[in-house]
């Protein structure tokens, strides 16, 4: 049983002694059990006294924290996925400064005023917000507690069940969420992807040699291994190589003893395991993350299955626990750490059902850094297949702005980001586009000017796409109103007859005046139909007393016109 190994106890008596010793309330009033004697008398005393029972439950809490701290279940990512504690507020700001700009001395040697100019450093920042608030719950009864003292091994079993159901759930969820966040970044193309050429024909030692060559590059300042494009470096001691279990098994015997993964003083980068990049506990992730979980497609999972290794900075994960109000109690200070400061354990005793509900609350931030280096290795070719800009064409009045988007199709998790630019003529007129795709046209640009916007793939600069934006006149096309009339100004429609409807659309500028026709739901259910040209047809035996016809502008669907007609010969009229 895991508790016996972790707490160094061999039986119920030793476990109860441990619990009494860590609880001031129990230690003051209750004698330690004697080996070989029944625990039932002590159990009756604890269960029948509310103060002792609460102290006993709190002792289970201490054991849970102790086992978490001592890796009751060893999360292989525990030592690099926790990044401290938030003590106040609901967000924290991650900041980094790129290297300073360089200037040519001779260019400015005669510029006597240049020293007065301010040079703003390239400061990058990203705000991470509290986004993970979960709790776990289990129930125990007085009868269970009493039986635990009366049954050999029962106390060990009771504590193990409570700890396992709460703490192990919490730790398992941490791991699968961290794994999902890394894989989501990989699929989204924000982790630099590198193909291992001819992977299947290489020996394990050759594969590791290739990984090592990239690991060596990370210790030099380089803008190519983080999505911000910052010139940063990651020393070996901060690099975490995350190997899938199959890859590690293949290479361990042949390579581990002499490779850069050695877990000793000569180690160049640290090693962690992952149980496969292409398999995820979808059911549990859906329960834990809800709408924040975006399932991977079958193609994405197949591509992830071809990932043997990734290397990340040990601050790639920006997870922080939120310091709940139980951060430190005297008995817990020796076992609590930054990993457990955001955990709150509570219990509630229901005197009617004679049961205890136990809760474990965890609040924190789950996030990854766009400012830290990360690289993923794949068997697949890395490249950009297609790129498109949306919208491909549009009209925009001077003095306004338009947000464009890129759609990039890749293989091997190539970077999907693009560099946005406008043609030189438009740039000379003051037209700008930022790297989020926001196009701004100054009010001084004349009508009918054509602006060419280009999106260039960062991963493959030969792949581009363009959009043409035409500057329209200052009159903004719009629909003012839609009015519906019936032929001959009719106000009724008879059974088994037709009636032509018309729509009068008042517009500004030159928008489309086309409309779509519809009838109200009740009339449609009753058998009324209307064609795309506005021809209304009544059924043979209508039951509704009135039918409402609606014409909706295609250009502006918020603009509609309606006409209510009385139904002649309706059976329920």
Beta strands, then each sheet from edge to edge (+ up, - down):
strand 1: 85-86
strand 2: 91-97
strand 3: 123-129
strand 4: 132-141
strand 5: 192-195
strand 6: 239-244
strand 7: 270-274
strand 8: 309-313
strand 9: 320-322
strand 10: 343-350
strand 11: 355-365
strand 12: 374-378
strand 13: 383-390
strand 14: 393-397
strand 15: 401-403
strand 16: 405-411
strand 17: 418-422
strand 18: 432-433
strand 19: 438-440
strand 20: 450-457
strand 21: 464-472
strand 22: 478-486
strand 23: 492-494
strand 24: 498-508
strand 25: 515-519
strand 26: 529-530
strand 27: 535-537
strand 28: 546-553
strand 29: 560-568
sheet 1: 1+ 9+ 11- 4+
sheet 2: 1+ 9+ 11- 10+
sheet 3: 2+ 3-
sheet 4: 5+ 12+ 8- 6+ 7+
sheet 5: 13+ 16-
sheet 6: 14+ 21+ 20- 17+
sheet 7: 15+ 19- 18+
sheet 8: 22+ 24- 27+ 26-
sheet 9: 23+ 29+ 28- 25+
end
